[in-house]
Structures are given as C-alpha cells and as structure tokens.
C-alpha cells in the first residue's frame, strides 16, 4: 500500500502524438484518462510529477489533455530509451526521487521497462524501503504480448503491479469527504477498457 502521497513521485513516460497513433485507440483512450487522473491525484496530494518526451522532433509532443494537466511539471526531452540514461534526468530527478514511485506511459516493453530496470537495479538495491508501482492500465505497447512480457519482467525486478483505481482509493483511505467525492466521480468516468 502506498503510504503517503505527499512523498511520491509520478513519472510519465513518452505519451506523445506519434506514439499514440501507433497504439490501439481503445487502449489509448483508457491509458490517457488513467494517466490524467493519476497526475491530478498526485499533484492534489502534494506529490511530485515529472514527464519525458522521446525525441519530440520525430514523435511529437505530449498529447492532450495530458499536456495541459502537466503544465508546470518538469519536462525532460530524451533520446535514451531509459529515462535514467538521459543525463539531465539522472542528475535532476533521480537524486530527488521519493521512496515511492509510480511509473506510467509507453511503450511498456521499451522506455517504461528500461527505466524500471535501471531504477530497480541501480537505485533500489541500496534502499529496501523504496517501491516502484506500475498501474497496468496506465502503460501500453502496440502488441499485447510485448506488454504482458514487460509486466512480467517488471514484477521480477521488484515492481508492484497495480491499477489506477486501486492507487486512487489507496491514496484516499476513506470516504465521506470532498476529496473522496471528487476522485471517486473521476474513477466512475474512466473509460471501460
């Protein structure tokens, strides 16, 4: 269970115009809605959100409504598949990572997987207290087999596989307040995939 959303980092990886068009549209609609909800949730809870764009000249910018939701959050352009392979990301983000990290984006079996493997291998061996959460409905690949295989590798590396709705309700902890009313309504509005 995620202990404290005030001390969590959400990393949004490469949800870009040309990558999105290569994915099944039904999957993309759910992915973008789930990521948008998680960004709002983390920011509302006082956590930190950063996002990356893989070679934006070729793959385009972050899609809407995420681009608007991410306005003001640190953005990192990269050409390395792993976010950690980008010098600026490694220098600015990695040293400031929270003990709990949520990673979302695309493609699951390339940039998302390589980032998780790098973080799990290099940064989490030294600290047993750190956790990586991967909501399986907020990561995607063009092919389902690649997505499934990458999730298996992430779990083997120590990441906790979860889903958007679980993360929302873990962060809320209880019903009956305005925050619960807002975010439970957002969950009900998510596309069914």
C-alpha positions, 0 to 999 in steps of 0.5 A: 500500500502506498503510504503517503502521497505527499512523498511520491513521485509520478513519472510519465513516460513518452505519451506523445502524438506519434506514439499514440497513433501507433497504439490501439485507440481503445487502449489509448483512450483508457491509458490517457484518462488513467494517466490524467487522473493519476497526475491530478491525484498526485499533484492534489496530494502534494506529490511530485510529477515529472514527464519525458518526451522521446525525441519530440522532433520525430514523435511529437509532443505530449498529447492532450489533455495530458499536456495541459494537466502537466503544465508546470511539471518538469519536462525532460526531452530524451533520446535514451530509451531509459529515462535514467540514461538521459543525463539531465534526468539522472542528475535532476530527478533521480537524486530527488526521487521519493521512496515511492514511485509510480511509473506510467506511459509507453511503450511498456516493453521499451522506455517504461521497462528500461527505466524500471530496470535501471531504477530497480537495479541501480537505485533500489538495491541500496534502499529496501524501503523504496517501491516502484508501482506500475498501474497496468492500465496506465502503460501500453505497447502496440502488441499485447504480448510485448506488454504482458512480457514487460509486466512480467519482467517488471514484477521480477525486478521488484515492481508492484503491479497495480491499477489506477483505481486501486492507487486512487482509493489507496491514496484516499483511505476513506470516504465521506469527504470532498476529496473522496467525492471528487476522485471517486466521480473521476474513477466512475468516468474512466473509460471501460477498457 
